[in-house]
């Protein structure tokens, strides 16, 4: 594997108030190529003063600038221009995603466009269809209006596993709503946000509407607590989400939280085991090496089919080709971070200690001496009270859980603090719908993982608050106001 660099125009600066500004301090973050462990870029590290400056710029743009005072129809062309430039630079974003996060390049190329340019096009179109103003008769007989107004200055905190797509599905609806935003990138994967800032600068967004910087946890918490920030939208771990919700609650700031998951795939007795295993294992191991919050990681099967499922998933895992994400032969890349690989190793050891059977994988591959690689791993004889069935691993580890019947499968699926995603495998559509309605999660797919941001995405219980994508994703950045006029309806 050769050394790769990510080329940015202003890696040592932040995009604040419509300008590329010098940071307050001299600190930096090294961004590693997760397949080679070599430095691919170095970016500026924000300090408290930088965070305050970004909030002030966003606050001034919202309180005094033109952006919130424009109509949605006037803002939509800016979103269209963003979409056009994102489409033109699709390959740049795909390449960054592969270097920073480990997604296979040929998977990243078509998928990144669905997220980034697709989000901006979807919300630009909503300018003409969303009910921003509805007239209705008040109880007194007066003319009433229900209007939707922007929630205000929004802190957008994005993770390292899918930064470009998650940025898009937060920033696009926020901009259409009329909000101004401060994007806080993860230190491990900030480069797609820098590229997005270059596009914002190029198309001429009003100053302060979009502000972008990279900071660590302490500075991020300052952003959450800043009274100049009206709303926080965050994607990340449930533990971090709890901290953000607590801090935001102290001042009743608005929040959207998209958090962790431990999602079930319920394979019913009429469905072919090999077909289910190929669907589940192929997608899970091949897309971001399991570093996806909505991954279907608890495979719940009838007891009589447990061994067959373990064997079939193991065969899929053993057929995965680990390697350089840019190699055409590779079907799964590395984990994004050394510490994430360490975490996966700890969970594997915990699973063994608690009595699960390691069917395949469970270690670093011997033929790859560089990069944060970990073998696709399958556990059998998993019970739902084991740590590997309770906690989000965020790596290439699947567990197979045996149950007696459909009712037990539903109970097991719901026996979790999470509720982000799920799936039901059955040849019977009506049965699929009946079981899906009983699974407590934000999305349930039929015969496969079927999350869809264009409809809406988010979780029940400790998997989050609110929804992203679709009309609900726009509503999250709006406040509803009632106006009653002194005139008859």
N, C-alpha and C positions, 0 to 999 in steps of 0.2 A: 504494500500500500504506500502510495506516495504522499508527501506532505501537501496539504491543501490550505489555501488562505481564503478568507472571506474579505472581499474588498468593499470598504465603506468610504464615503466621502468625508465624513466628519466623526470618526470614532472617538476622538478625544473631547468632544463637545456634547452639549444637550440641545434639543430643539425646544425652546421656550419663548413664548410671545412672538412667534413668527420669525425667530432668528436662531442661528447656531451660536450658542453662547459658551464661553469658557466656564468650566466648573469652579466651584468655590475652593476645592482642594486639589490635591495631586494624586489621590488614590485611583487605582484602576482595577479592572477585572480581566483576567485572561480567560478567553473562551476556547475550550478544547475541542478538537476533532475527536469525537468519542470512539472512532474506529482506530485511531493512531496514537491517541493521548498527546498529540502535539498541539501547540498553540495555533489556532486558526485566525484569531483576532484578539485585539486588546481594546477595551472601551473604558470610558471614564466612569468613575464611581461617584454617585451623588452623595452629598452630605446634607445635613439638616438645612443649611442655608439654600441649597439648590431646591430642596423640596418646597420650602417656603416661597421661593421665587416662582416656581411653577404654579403653585396655588394662587399666588397673587396675579399672575398673568391670566390664568383661567377665570379667576374671579372678576377681573377687570373686563375681560371679553364678554362675560355673561352679564354683568351689571350695566355695562356702558357700551358694549360693542353692537354691531348690527346683527350678529348671527341669531340670537334668540328672537329678534324682532322681525326677522324674515318669515315668510310663510313656508310651510313644508314644500310647496311647489317651487319656491325660490331656492330652497336648500337642495332639492333633489338633483339638479344638474351638477352640483359639486360631487355628489355621491356617484353619479354616472362617470364623471371624469376620473375619480379615484378608481372605479372599476376598470375603466379603459387602460389606465397605466398599470394596474395590478395584473391585468391580462397580458399586457406586453412584457411584463417582467416575471411572468409565471415561473420560468426556468430558474431565475435567480432565487426566488423564494423556495422553490423545491430543493435546490442545491443547499441552501442554508439549513433547511429543515433536516436534511440527511446528515450534514456535518455536525450540527449541534445536538440533535436528538436521536440519531441512529436509524431513522426510517429509511427503508430501501428506496433508492432514488426513483426507480421505475414505478413504485407505488405512490411516491410523493408527487410526481409530476402531474398526473391527472387529478389527484385528490385535492391538491392545494387550491386549484382553481375553483372547485366546488365551494370551498370555504371562503376564500378571501374575496375574489371578484364576485362570486355568487351572492355573498351576503350584501354587498353594496348595491348590486342590481336589484335584489329582492326588496330592500328597504327604499330605494329610490322609487320603485313602482308603487309602494304603499302610500306615497305622497298623494296619489290620486284616489286611493280607495279607503284609507283608514278614516274612521269618523272622528276627526279632530274637533268638530263642532256639531252638536245635535240640538235641535230646537224641540222643546216640549212644553206643554201647558202646565203651569204651576197650580197647586191646589186652590189658590186664591183666584184663579182665572187670569192671572197675569202671564205675560210671555216669559218663558224661562229658557235659558240656554245652559247646556252642559258642555264646557270647553276643556280641551286637553292642553296643558302648558308644560314646558320642559321642567324637569325636576331641579336642574341647576348644574353646578360644578360637580363633575363625576370623576372619581378616582377609578381607573381601570387597572386592575392588578392581574397580570397574566403569568401562567406557569411556564416551565421549561419543556414540556413534552409536545405541545402543539401551539406554539406562541402565535404564529401568523393567523391561523384560523380562528383561534379564540379571541384575538384582538379584533378581528373583523366583525365577529358576531356580538361584540360589545360596543365597538366604536360606531359601526354603521347605524344601528337604531338610535344611539345617543345623539349622533349628529342630526339625523332626520328630525328627532324630537326637538332640537334646538339647544341641547346641552353643550357645554364646553368640557373638554376632557383632559385629564393628566394620565398618561399611560406609564405605568411603572413596570419595566421589564424585569424578568428574572436574570440574575447575574450569569447564570449558566447558558442562557440562550437569548441574548438581547438583539441579535443582528437583524432579524426580520423587522423588528420595531424601528430600528435605525433606517432600514430601507423604506419603510412606510413613511417615516418622517421626511425623507428626501422627496417622496411623491407629494406629500401635503404641501411642502415648500414650493414645489414645482407648479402645482395647479392653482396656487394663490388663495388658499383658505384665509379668511381674516385672521390677523394676529391673535394668538392666545386661544383659538378654538381647539387646536390640538397641541399638546405639549408632551414631550417624550423624554424620559430619562431612565437610568438603570440604578437600582439601589438594593441594599441588603435588607434584612428583616427589621432592624431597629428603625431605619429611616422609613420603611414602609408603614410601620406602626404609627409613626408621626403623621404620615399622610392620612391614615384612617382617623386619627384623633383630631385633625386640624378642623376648627370650626368653619373654615372657609370652604370645606368640602361638604356638599349636600348629600351625595350618594356614593356608595362604594359598590363596585361590581368585581367579584373575585372568583377565580377558579383555582382550586388547589386542594390541599388535604382537609379532612374534617377537623383535625386538631387546630390547624390555622384558622379555619372558618369559625370555630367556636371563639377564638380570641378576637377575631374581627367583629363578630356579632356582639360580643360583650362590650367592646370599646365603642362600637356604633350605638349600642343601646343606651349608653350613658348620656348621649346627647340626642337620641332619637333620630339619628341619621338613617336614610334609606339604604337598604342593602339588597343585592342579589348575590346569592352564594351558590356556586356549583361545586360540590365537594366530592368526597370519596364514594366508593361503591364496593360491594362484594356480591356481584349480580349472579342470579341463578339461571341456569338453562335446564328446564324441566323436559326430559325426554320421556314421552308417554309410551305405553306398552305396544302401540300399533306402529311405531316408527322404526325404520331401519337403522340399526346402530352404526354401521359403517358410514352411511350417508350423513348421519348427525355428527359423527366424529370428524369426517372430512370437512364439513362446514364449520364446526366449532374450532377445531385445531388449526385448520388452514388459515382462517382469518385471525385467530388470536396470536399464534406464533409469528405470522407473517406481517402483521400491522403493528409497528412500533414496539415489537418485542414484549407485548403485554403491558406497556406503560400507558395504559388508557383507563380512565376512571370508570368507563361503562363496560369494561371487559366482562364477558361471561365466564367466570372463574370457578363457580360451583356447579358441577355437572351432576344433576340429580336424576337417577335412573331407577327402574324397577330392580329389586334385589336379584332377580334371576338373570338380569342382563349386565350386572356390575362388571364381571370379569371380561366380558366381551367388549364393553366400552373402554375399560382400561387398556386392553390389548389394542383396540382400534386407534385410540388417541396416541398410544405409544408409537404405533407405526407411523402416524402422521408426524409426530415429533421427531422421530429418527430420520424421516425423509427431508427435514428442513436443512437447508444449506446455509450455515452461518458464515459470514464474511463481510468484506468491504461493501457498504451500501451502494457503491457505484459500479460494482461488478455485476454484469448481466446474469451470472450464474447464481448470485446470492438471493436467497428467499427470506432471510431474516438478518437484521443487523445487530449492533451492540446495544447495550443499555446506554443511557445518556451520560451517566455519572459513575465514578468509582464508588461513591458512597451508596448509590442505589444498588450496585452489584453486591456490596457488602450486606445491605439490608436483605436482599433476596437470599443470600447464603445463610443468614441468621434464621430466616423463616424455614428454609429447607431443613436445617438442623433441628428446629423446633418441631416440625412435622414428624421427623424420624423419632425424636424423643417422646412424642405423645402417641406413637404407635401407628402412624400412617405408613403405608407400604410404598416405597419409592420404586416406581415401575421403570422409569427411564429418566436420564438427565441428572440434574442436581449438582452440577459442578461447572467449573470453568473449562472450556474446551482445550484439550492439550495441544491441538495443532495451531492455535492462535496465541501468540505470545505478546501481542500488543492490542490495545482496545479493551473496552469494558464488556466483553462477551460473556454470556452465560448460556448453558445448554437448555433447550426446551425441556421442560420437566413435567412429569405426570405422576401424581400420587393416587393410589387406590386405598380402599379401606378407610376412607376419611369419614369421620363422624362430624356432625354439624357443630359440636361444641369444641372442636379442636381450634387452636390458634390460627392455623392456615385456612380454616373455614370461616373464621370470625373477622379477621383483620385484612385490610387491603395490602397486598404484597407489592403490587405495581412492578411486576416482572413476569417472565415466561413460566409461570407455575399454575397448573390446573389440578383440581382435586375432584375425584369421583365419589359421590355419596349415594349409597343404596337406601331405598325406601320400600315400604310394603305395597303401597297403592297410590292412587291419584290424590286422595285426601292427605296422605302423609307427605306427598311431594309438595303440595301447596303449603302445608304447615312448615315444612323445612325451608321452602323458598322464602317465606315471610319471617322466619326466625333469625332476624338480623337487625342491627341498628340502622342499616342502610336501606335504600330504596331507589336506586338510580335507573337500573335497567333490568331486563329479564327477557326470557324467550320460552316459547312452548313449541315442542316438536311433536306434531301429530298429523296424520293424513286427514283428519276430520276437522273441517273449518269451524263448525259449530262448537265442537269440543274445545278447539283452540281459543275461541272467543270466550267461552264460559270460564276456562281456567285463567285466561289473561285478565279477566275482570276481577279475579280473586287474588291476583299477585299485586302486592303493594309496592309499585314502583312507577317512576315517571314515564317509562317506555316499556312496552312488551312487544317483542317481535314474534312472528309466526314462522317457524322453521329456519330461523337464523337471526343474527344480530341485525336490527333494523332501526337504529337511532336515526333521527331525521331532524336536523336543525331548521329546515324550511317549514316544518309543522310546529315544532316546539321541543325543547329539551330541558330537563331538570329533574330533580329528585324529590321523593317523599322522605320524611323523617330526617335523619342526620346526613342525608345526601344533598341537602341544600334547601334554599329558600328562593322561590321565584322560578321563572322560565326564561330561556334564551332561544332566539329564533322565532319566526312567525309573528303574528300579531301580538302575542303575549310578550315577546321579547321587546317590542316597541313600547307596550304599555308600561313596562318596568322603568322607563325613563320619562314618564309623564305623570303629572299631577292633575287630578280632576277638579275643576272649579265649577260651581253653580252660580249663575248670574240670573237674577230675576228683575226684569225691567218694569217700570211703572207705566205699562201700557197693556191693553187686553191682548190675549193670545189670539 
